[in-house]
Amino acid sequence: MVNPVGPDGTFTAEVAWLEGRDVREANPAINDELVRRGLLVRRQEYAHALPHCWRCGTILLYWGKPSWYIATSSLKDRLLEENATVDWHPEHIRDGRFGEWLSNNVDWALSRDRFWGTPLPIWRCADQHVTCVGSLEELSTLAGRDVRDIDPHRPAIDEVVVACPTWWAWRRAAWTPVIDAWFDV
């Protein structure tokens, strides 16, 4: 994945001539560079709606980055079969909104970059080995201490270090994503 934009919304060194410039303010410079190179086909003003933060009103950027997915598309047929057996109230949901959502099922991007929420149970060592822990009992075994009564949220869970068979320890990443709200039950 190529992403020449940093988390602060400015161009990175991958686009040296724009490095440090805010992407929302770079269009004139990009247009000028395309003209200079003879690559601009057409210049046209186009107004479109941009997403905004509901808290502060700041314009949000779509920013490509790695995510954790569940391969729900491989379960599509079974999900549709099971949905048909559910006694839905109101009944039209089965074949309506929910049924249509299942019919157009794509793999679910499970991770969200937020602090609050249910953290993904992922630990990574310095050599980038990754383990996914299935329970607090399993985590206790891997950590070599009883953590079954720990609050499985931040910041407590971030302090749990587990053993890596090829390195000295697995540590949670400084910014481990949380699970999509649909999992927060």
NUDOMAR-845196 format. One line per 3 residues: number of its first residue (from 1); for each residue x, y, z of N, C-alpha, C. Coordinates in steps of 0.05 Angstrom, whole numbers. Example, Ala and Ser with C-alpha at 12.3 -4.5 7.8 and 13.67 -1.06 7.14 Angstrom:
BEGIN
1> 264/-114/156/246/-90/156/264/-66/156; 257/-45/142/273/-21/143/258/1/157
***
This chain:
BEGIN
1> 17/-23/0/0/0/0/18/25/0; 12/43/-18/27/68/-19/9/90/-7; 20/103/13/5/124/26/24/147/33
4> 26/167/15/45/188/20/35/210/39; 15/204/55/3/223/73/7/212/102; 17/228/119/21/220/147/-5/223/163
7> -5/213/188/-29/215/205/-37/244/212; -18/262/207/-25/291/213/-37/305/189; -41/290/166/-53/302/143/-34/317/125
10> -8/313/129/11/326/111/26/305/94; 36/314/71/51/296/54/77/288/68; 85/263/63/110/252/74/132/256/54
13> 156/246/61/180/248/44/176/232/17; 156/215/16/151/200/-9/144/219/-32; 134/243/-25/128/264/-45/144/288/-36
16> 170/287/-41/189/306/-30/181/335/-35; 171/341/-59/165/369/-66/140/379/-52; 125/361/-39/102/370/-23/106/363/7
19> 128/352/14/132/343/42/126/365/62; 109/357/82/102/376/103/78/393/97; 68/393/72/45/409/65/19/394/71
22> 0/409/81/-26/397/86/-40/389/60; -51/365/59/-63/356/34/-86/373/25; -100/385/44/-123/402/37/-115/428/24
25> -90/435/26/-80/461/15/-61/456/-8; -58/432/-17/-37/426/-38/-48/425/-66; -75/426/-70/-86/424/-97/-74/444/-117
28> -71/470/-110/-59/489/-129/-31/480/-138; -15/472/-119/13/463/-126/13/438/-143; -6/420/-137/-8/395/-153/-17/402/-182
31> -36/420/-184/-45/429/-211/-22/442/-226; -7/459/-213/15/473/-226/36/452/-236; 42/432/-219/61/412/-227/52/395/-250
34> 26/389/-251/15/374/-274/17/390/-299; 11/416/-298/14/434/-321/43/434/-330; 62/438/-311/90/439/-317/100/414/-332
37> 89/391/-324/97/366/-336/81/359/-361; 61/376/-368/44/371/-391/25/348/-387; 17/343/-362/1/320/-356/-28/327/-348
40> -34/353/-346/-61/361/-338/-80/359/-362; -100/343/-359/-120/339/-381/-141/361/-379; -150/367/-355/-171/387/-352/-171/397/-323
43> -176/423/-320/-178/434/-293/-207/443/-290; -219/435/-268/-248/441/-265/-253/443/-235; -268/464/-227/-277/466/-199/-299/446/-195
46> -298/433/-173/-319/413/-167/-325/414/-137; -350/420/-130/-358/421/-102/-370/394/-94; -360/384/-73/-371/359/-62/-370/359/-32
49> -387/343/-20/-389/342/9/-365/326/20; -353/336/41/-331/323/55/-341/314/82; -330/292/92/-338/284/119/-325/303/140
52> -339/308/161/-330/325/182/-332/311/209; -314/318/227/-315/307/255/-341/317/268; -356/300/280/-381/308/292/-376/324/318
55> -352/322/329/-346/336/354/-337/365/349; -317/368/330/-305/394/327/-309/407/299; -320/392/280/-325/402/254/-302/402/235
58> -279/392/243/-256/390/226/-261/372/202; -251/379/178/-254/362/155/-237/337/160; -249/314/154/-235/288/157/-224/279/131
61> -202/265/132/-189/254/108/-192/224/107; -197/214/84/-196/185/80/-166/178/79; -158/160/96/-130/154/99/-126/124/99
64> -112/114/78/-107/86/75/-87/76/95; -94/55/109/-76/43/128/-84/14/133; -65/-2/142/-72/-31/147/-94/-33/168
67> -111/-54/165/-132/-59/184/-134/-89/188; -148/-97/209/-154/-125/215/-182/-131/204; -184/-153/190/-209/-161/177/-218/-188/187
70> -245/-192/186/-256/-219/189/-267/-226/161; -260/-250/152/-267/-259/125/-297/-268/125; -315/-249/129/-344/-255/130/-355/-263/103
73> -342/-255/81/-352/-262/55/-350/-292/50; -332/-306/64/-330/-335/61/-353/-349/75; -368/-335/92/-390/-346/106/-417/-336/96
76> -417/-322/74/-441/-309/63/-465/-328/60; -461/-351/47/-483/-369/42/-494/-380/68; -477/-387/87/-486/-397/113/-501/-375/128
79> -491/-350/127/-504/-328/141/-532/-324/130; -535/-325/103/-561/-322/91/-580/-345/99; -570/-369/100/-586/-392/109/-595/-389/138
82> -577/-381/155/-584/-377/183/-603/-354/187; -599/-333/172/-617/-310/174/-646/-318/167; -649/-336/148/-676/-345/140/-690/-360/162
85> -675/-371/182/-687/-386/203/-694/-369/228; -686/-344/228/-691/-326/251/-720/-316/250; -733/-316/273/-760/-305/276/-757/-275/280
88> -756/-259/258/-751/-231/260/-776/-215/267; -772/-195/284/-794/-176/291/-782/-148/289; -790/-131/271/-810/-136/250/-800/-155/228
91> -817/-170/217/-811/-192/198/-796/-182/173; -802/-158/164/-790/-148/139/-760/-143/141; -749/-143/165/-720/-138/168/-704/-162/157
94> -715/-186/159/-701/-210/150/-693/-208/121; -711/-201/104/-705/-198/75/-701/-169/67; -706/-151/85/-702/-122/79/-674/-113/86
97> -673/-95/105/-647/-82/111/-625/-101/119; -631/-120/137/-610/-138/146/-604/-159/124; -625/-170/112/-621/-190/91/-605/-178/67
100> -611/-153/60/-597/-140/38/-568/-136/46; -563/-128/71/-536/-125/80/-520/-151/78; -533/-173/86/-519/-199/84/-515/-207/55
103> -533/-201/38/-530/-208/9/-507/-193/-4; -501/-170/6/-479/-154/-5/-455/-154/14; -452/-176/28/-431/-179/48/-403/-177/37
106> -387/-161/49/-358/-159/43/-343/-164/69; -318/-171/66/-302/-176/90/-303/-152/109; -305/-158/135/-310/-137/155/-284/-126/165
109> -280/-100/162/-258/-86/173/-264/-82/203; -253/-100/219/-260/-102/247/-247/-80/265; -224/-71/257/-208/-53/274/-216/-23/271
112> -214/-9/293/-219/20/293/-196/33/309; -186/56/300/-165/69/314/-176/89/334; -182/78/357/-193/94/379/-179/85/405
115> -179/101/425/-168/93/451/-189/77/466; -213/88/468/-234/75/484/-247/53/468; -254/31/481/-268/9/467/-254/-17/475
118> -262/-38/462/-251/-65/468/-226/-68/450; -202/-70/463/-178/-72/446/-177/-99/432; -166/-100/408/-161/-125/395/-141/-140/413
121> -145/-166/417/-127/-181/435/-101/-190/420; -87/-170/409/-64/-175/393/-38/-166/408; -18/-183/408/8/-176/419/28/-180/397
124> 48/-163/395/69/-164/374/96/-160/387; 116/-176/379/142/-173/390/159/-155/372; 183/-149/380/201/-131/364/207/-142/337
127> 206/-169/334/211/-181/308/186/-183/291; 164/-170/300/138/-169/286/123/-196/286; 130/-214/304/114/-238/307/88/-229/321
130> 66/-241/313/39/-232/323/25/-256/335; 12/-252/357/-5/-272/369/-32/-259/377; -53/-275/373/-80/-266/380/-88/-284/404
133> -95/-271/426/-102/-285/450/-132/-289/452; -141/-314/458/-169/-321/457/-184/-317/483; -170/-314/506/-184/-312/532/-165/-301/552
136> -176/-292/575/-159/-282/597/-144/-305/609; -155/-329/608/-141/-353/618/-116/-358/601; -119/-357/574/-96/-361/556/-76/-338/560
139> -86/-314/564/-67/-292/569/-51/-296/594; -64/-306/615/-50/-312/640/-28/-332/635; -33/-353/620/-12/-373/614/11/-360/599
142> 5/-344/578/26/-331/562/41/-310/578; 28/-297/597/41/-276/612/56/-287/636; 51/-312/643/64/-324/666/55/-313/693
145> 31/-302/693/19/-292/718/-12/-291/714; -26/-291/735/-55/-292/734/-66/-264/728; -78/-261/704/-90/-235/696/-120/-238/691
148> -131/-260/702/-160/-265/696/-178/-243/708; -169/-229/729/-186/-208/741/-179/-180/731; -161/-178/711/-153/-152/701/-176/-140/685
151> -177/-113/685/-195/-99/667/-184/-102/639; -198/-115/621/-187/-120/594/-188/-96/575; -188/-72/587/-188/-48/571/-163/-32/577
154> -159/-10/563/-137/7/568/-142/24/593; -122/30/608/-94/25/603/-84/-2/615; -100/-15/631/-91/-39/645/-81/-61/626
157> -95/-66/605/-87/-88/587/-61/-82/572; -55/-57/569/-30/-50/555/-5/-56/571; -8/-61/597/15/-67/614/22/-97/614
160> 5/-114/602/10/-143/602/30/-150/580; 52/-162/588/73/-171/570/72/-201/569; 73/-213/546/73/-242/543/99/-252/530
163> 105/-277/534/130/-288/523/128/-294/494; 149/-288/479/151/-295/451/172/-318/449; 165/-340/434/184/-362/433/210/-355/419
166> 211/-335/402/236/-328/388/249/-302/396; 235/-288/414/246/-262/424/240/-261/453; 247/-240/467/244/-240/496/215/-234/505
169> 201/-218/491/173/-212/500/156/-201/477; 131/-206/479/111/-194/462/99/-171/477; 97/-149/464/86/-125/477/64/-114/459
172> 43/-105/471/22/-92/455/33/-68/442; 25/-63/417/34/-39/403/25/-14/418; 40/8/415/32/32/429/4/41/421
175> -4/35/397/-31/43/388/-44/18/375; -54/0/392/-68/-24/382/-97/-16/378; -108/-23/354/-135/-15/349/-155/-29/367
178> -179/-17/368/-201/-30/383/-220/-42/363; -238/-59/374/-257/-74/358/-280/-56/350; -290/-59/326/-314/-44/316/-336/-46/337
181> -351/-25/340/-372/-23/360/-392/-46/360; -396/-58/337/-415/-80/336/-407/-103/354; -381/-105/361/-372/-126/378/-374/-118/408
184> -377/-93/413/-379/-83/441/-407/-89/452; -410/-112/463/-436/-121/473/-437/-119/503
***
